[in-house]
Amino acid sequence: MTTMTETSARFREFKMPDVGEGLTEAEILKWYVQPGDTVTDGQVVCEVETAKAAVELPIPFDGVVHELRFPEGTTVDVGEVIISVDVAPGSGDAAPAASPATASAAVPAAAAPAAAPSKAPAAEDEAPKGRQPVLVGYGVAESSTKRRPRKGAAAAPEAAAVAAAVQAELNGHGAPAPAVPGNRPLAKPPVRKLAKDLGIDLATVTPTGKDGIITREDVHAAATPVAEVPAAAVSVTAESAGTGTEAPAAQPSATVRETRIPVKGVRKAIAQAMVGSAFTAPHVTEFVTVDVTRTMKLVAELKEDKDMAGVRVNPLLIIAKALLVAIKRNPDVNAAWDEAGQEIVQKHYVNLGIAAATPRGLIVPNIKDAHDKTLPQLAAALGELVTTAREGKTSPAAMAGGTVTITNVGVFGVDTGTPILNPGESAILAVGSIKLQPWVHKGKVKPRQVTTLALSFDHRLVDGELGSKVLADVAAILEQPKRLITWA
């Protein structure tokens, strides 16, 4: 399967590519173009969110956008056509007809005739012609999954009806939204069942969901007196229906007891990975509390070192280096369990994962071949990894192939935790907050910088002795950083 097809000599189609390893679907987060816009080879036309990251998609040919097959917020299977382009504008050929399955979702609500003009930025503003594609290739894998129901595919008449109904509500009439003749109210199956159980006619319910979709809250509101309907929900609906753009989320009122958030994208991937890891690999977690006063002094000295100029120096850098040295001294910990082959796969390289909290959820990019890097190189790689993650630009490739991970929960002020292994890895080190505490030092109680480390490992391939040695080595290095020289 390829990602582009020809429907005629004039129109070409671009399909959702496999932007990651084994990707089966992706959600369209944002369109950067609209029908009628001119596009060039390599220009980014949309941003999609996979199970791992947000990725921008460049189109591989020139032309004029003819049709957007799916609106923003839709989850699309790999291999589905997402955009068609007129590569020979003005030739007079007939335009290809949209398929029945995609006709109603072909153009986002923002582009519907009844809505206000779209505020989406022009391609020239956000996707310069000279911008390079972020993908290596356009090959896709055959998807065996069924099409997921499209979200937010309301047509302009429904949006206009919602706007009229809400305007009536705001004017004090309190009349329910009339059903659009010949159209079935838009609601998901669970919502329809809820309405049936409560005896609510969906045609009388005022929708507040995106593009006129009826939500569970709408059904509950319809089952209560009109006076109890949150005013915030009504005003948001009026704004979104009148402009054709998504309105900011309303603040929950006293009458709203629950908020339901669809599980998708990175959050869905996290959930699946953590459940799979927790119930596949037998986890063991060990703890050690260590005096890191000398490590903190080393960090302060390195910040003044001219060889470290231009890179970020912090305790995580020394902890990462300490773990790499511990792995070098105990190489059997750097392995993976191959269930299919019933083999332990020992890795002779370390791709060091760093857990990073981002607006889209927790991701774990890794530093490739971290074992070969000098301290300045490791510092530079850590800085780049964190910056890229915060900007939401971490690629799927950057999160693949990790062997061991560090999660720094101390930045949140907690002492430590019992981390779950990243799937396919053998160990994960949690680092707690570094605090000034009373500590016995040279026979006297003194204030010292102290932290607690926790190492979780896969007990199928890492015995308690091996796991203990790795954790003890990391602790010993952080207590006496000069061991970085003598042990490395």
CORRA-V801721 format. One record per pair of residues at least 12 apart in sequence whose C-alpha atoms are under 7 Angstrom apart, sorted by sequence separation. I is the first residue (numbers start at 1). GAP is how many residues later the second one is. If there is no record, write none. Layout:
i: [I | I]
gap: [GAP | GAP]
This chain:
i: [3 | 33 | 44 | 45 | 69 | 70 | 165 | 206 | 334 | 335 | 353 | 354 | 436 | 437 | 3 | 32 | 44 | 45 | 69 | 165 | 205 | 334 | 353 | 417 | 436 | 437 | 3 | 31 | 32 | 44 | 45 | 68 | 69 | 205 | 236 | 299 | 332 | 352 | 353 | 367 | 416 | 435 | 436 | 31 | 43 | 44 | 68 | 162 | 299 | 351 | 352 | 416 | 434 | 435 | 30 | 31 | 42 | 43 | 67 | 68 | 161 | 299 | 351 | 352 | 416 | 434 | 435 | 455 | 30 | 42 | 67 | 161 | 185 | 205 | 233 | 351 | 415 | 434 | 29 | 41 | 42 | 66 | 67 | 185 | 232 | 351 | 352 | 414 | 415 | 433 | 28 | 29 | 41 | 65 | 66 | 161 | 296 | 350 | 351 | 414 | 432 | 28 | 29 | 41 | 65 | 66 | 349 | 350 | 413 | 432 | 27 | 28 | 40 | 41 | 64 | 65 | 350 | 404 | 409 | 410 | 431 | 432 | 26 | 27 | 40 | 63 | 64 | 158 | 349 | 403 | 404 | 405 | 406 | 407 | 408 | 409 | 410 | 411 | 431 | 26 | 27 | 39 | 40 | 63 | 64 | 200 | 230 | 402 | 403 | 404 | 405 | 406 | 407 | 408 | 409 | 410 | 430 | 431 | 26 | 39 | 63 | 179 | 191 | 195 | 404 | 405 | 406 | 407 | 408 | 410 | 430 | 25 | 38 | 39 | 62 | 63 | 64 | 178 | 179 | 191 | 208 | 429 | 430 | 38 | 39 | 178 | 186 | 187 | 429 | 37 | 38 | 177 | 186 | 187 | 428 | 429 | 36 | 37 | 176 | 177 | 186 | 187 | 427 | 428 | 36 | 176 | 177 | 208 | 427 | 428 | 35 | 36 | 176 | 427 | 34 | 35 | 358 | 426 | 427 | 35 | 358 | 366 | 426 | 35 | 69 | 356 | 365 | 366 | 71 | 365 | 70 | 71 | 364 | 421 | 69 | 70 | 71 | 72 | 210 | 366 | 416 | 418 | 420 | 69 | 70 | 71 | 415 | 416 | 417 | 419 | 68 | 69 | 70 | 416 | 418 | 67 | 68 | 67 | 31 | 30 | 114 | 29 | 113 | 28 | 29 | 112 | 28 | 109 | 162 | 27 | 28 | 109 | 114 | 27 | 28 | 109 | 324 | 27 | 105 | 26 | 27 | 104 | 353 | 25 | 26 | 162 | 351 | 352 | 25 | 26 | 104 | 351 | 352 | 353 | 354 | 355 | 25 | 159 | 351 | 352 | 353 | 354 | 355 | 24 | 25 | 159 | 350 | 351 | 352 | 353 | 354 | 24 | 158 | 154 | 152 | 153 | 154 | 152 | 18 | 17 | 79 | 152 | 16 | 17 | 78 | 317 | 16 | 15 | 16 | 15 | 16 | 78 | 15 | 16 | 313 | 14 | 15 | 312 | 13 | 14 | 166 | 308 | 311 | 14 | 311 | 334 | 13 | 14 | 77 | 334 | 13 | 167 | 312 | 12 | 13 | 166 | 11 | 12 | 75 | 11 | 12 | 11 | 12 | 58 | 75 | 163 | 3 | 10 | 11 | 74 | 10 | 74 | 10 | 56 | 73 | 163 | 162 | 163 | 160 | 71 | 159 | 10 | 44 | 43 | 43 | 43 | 32 | 43 | 336 | 7 | 32 | 33 | 40 | 42 | 336 | 32 | 33 | 42 | 335 | 336 | 32 | 42 | 335 | 334 | 333 | 266 | 267 | 266 | 109 | 19 | 344 | 24 | 17 | 18 | 17 | 18 | 17 | 18 | 337 | 115 | 116 | 115 | 116 | 115 | 333 | 285 | 110 | 3 | 109 | 110 | 3 | 2 | 3 | 2 | 1 | 330 | 1 | 278 | 327 | 277 | 326 | 277 | 274 | 277 | 326 | 326 | 273 | 323 | 322 | 293 | 322 | 293 | 291 | 292 | 291 | 292 | 291 | 292 | 290 | 291 | 290 | 289 | 290 | 322 | 289 | 325 | 288 | 289 | 287 | 288 | 287 | 288 | 287 | 286 | 287 | 285 | 286 | 285 | 286 | 285 | 284 | 285 | 283 | 284 | 283 | 284 | 283 | 284 | 282 | 283 | 281 | 282 | 282 | 295 | 295 | 290 | 294 | 292 | 294 | 295 | 292 | 294 | 291 | 290 | 52 | 53 | 51 | 52 | 50 | 51 | 49 | 51 | 52 | 51 | 54 | 54 | 53 | 53 | 53 | 52 | 20]
gap: [12 | 12 | 12 | 12 | 12 | 12 | 12 | 12 | 12 | 12 | 12 | 12 | 12 | 12 | 13 | 13 | 13 | 13 | 13 | 13 | 13 | 13 | 13 | 13 | 13 | 13 | 14 | 14 | 14 | 14 | 14 | 14 | 14 | 14 | 14 | 14 | 14 | 14 | 14 | 14 | 14 | 14 | 14 | 15 | 15 | 15 | 15 | 15 | 15 | 15 | 15 | 15 | 15 | 15 | 16 | 16 | 16 | 16 | 16 | 16 | 16 | 16 | 16 | 16 | 16 | 16 | 16 | 16 | 17 | 17 | 17 | 17 | 17 | 17 | 17 | 17 | 17 | 17 | 18 | 18 | 18 | 18 | 18 | 18 | 18 | 18 | 18 | 18 | 18 | 18 | 19 | 19 | 19 | 19 | 19 | 19 | 19 | 19 | 19 | 19 | 19 | 20 | 20 | 20 | 20 | 20 | 20 | 20 | 20 | 20 | 21 | 21 | 21 | 21 | 21 | 21 | 21 | 21 | 21 | 21 | 21 | 21 | 22 | 22 | 22 | 22 | 22 | 22 | 22 | 22 | 22 | 22 | 22 | 22 | 22 | 22 | 22 | 22 | 22 | 23 | 23 | 23 | 23 | 23 | 23 | 23 | 23 | 23 | 23 | 23 | 23 | 23 | 23 | 23 | 23 | 23 | 23 | 23 | 24 | 24 | 24 | 24 | 24 | 24 | 24 | 24 | 24 | 24 | 24 | 24 | 24 | 25 | 25 | 25 | 25 | 25 | 25 | 25 | 25 | 25 | 25 | 25 | 25 | 26 | 26 | 26 | 26 | 26 | 26 | 27 | 27 | 27 | 27 | 27 | 27 | 27 | 28 | 28 | 28 | 28 | 28 | 28 | 28 | 28 | 29 | 29 | 29 | 29 | 29 | 29 | 30 | 30 | 30 | 30 | 31 | 31 | 31 | 31 | 31 | 32 | 32 | 32 | 32 | 33 | 33 | 33 | 33 | 33 | 34 | 34 | 35 | 35 | 35 | 35 | 36 | 36 | 36 | 36 | 36 | 36 | 36 | 36 | 36 | 37 | 37 | 37 | 37 | 37 | 37 | 37 | 38 | 38 | 38 | 38 | 38 | 39 | 39 | 40 | 41 | 42 | 42 | 43 | 43 | 44 | 44 | 44 | 45 | 45 | 45 | 46 | 46 | 46 | 46 | 47 | 47 | 47 | 47 | 48 | 48 | 49 | 49 | 49 | 49 | 50 | 50 | 50 | 50 | 50 | 51 | 51 | 51 | 51 | 51 | 51 | 51 | 51 | 52 | 52 | 52 | 52 | 52 | 52 | 52 | 53 | 53 | 53 | 53 | 53 | 53 | 53 | 53 | 54 | 54 | 57 | 58 | 58 | 58 | 59 | 60 | 61 | 61 | 61 | 62 | 62 | 62 | 62 | 63 | 64 | 64 | 65 | 65 | 65 | 66 | 66 | 66 | 67 | 67 | 67 | 68 | 68 | 68 | 68 | 68 | 69 | 69 | 69 | 70 | 70 | 70 | 70 | 71 | 71 | 71 | 72 | 72 | 72 | 73 | 73 | 73 | 74 | 74 | 75 | 75 | 75 | 75 | 75 | 76 | 76 | 76 | 76 | 77 | 77 | 78 | 78 | 78 | 78 | 79 | 79 | 81 | 82 | 82 | 83 | 83 | 84 | 85 | 86 | 88 | 88 | 88 | 89 | 89 | 89 | 89 | 89 | 89 | 90 | 90 | 90 | 90 | 90 | 91 | 91 | 91 | 92 | 93 | 94 | 94 | 95 | 102 | 116 | 117 | 119 | 121 | 121 | 122 | 122 | 123 | 123 | 124 | 127 | 127 | 128 | 128 | 129 | 129 | 133 | 134 | 135 | 135 | 135 | 136 | 137 | 137 | 138 | 139 | 140 | 141 | 142 | 143 | 144 | 144 | 145 | 146 | 146 | 147 | 148 | 150 | 151 | 152 | 155 | 155 | 156 | 157 | 157 | 158 | 158 | 159 | 159 | 160 | 160 | 161 | 162 | 162 | 162 | 163 | 163 | 164 | 164 | 165 | 165 | 166 | 166 | 167 | 168 | 168 | 169 | 169 | 170 | 170 | 171 | 172 | 172 | 173 | 173 | 174 | 174 | 175 | 175 | 176 | 176 | 177 | 177 | 178 | 183 | 184 | 185 | 185 | 186 | 186 | 186 | 187 | 187 | 188 | 189 | 213 | 213 | 214 | 214 | 215 | 215 | 216 | 217 | 217 | 218 | 338 | 339 | 341 | 342 | 343 | 344 | 376]
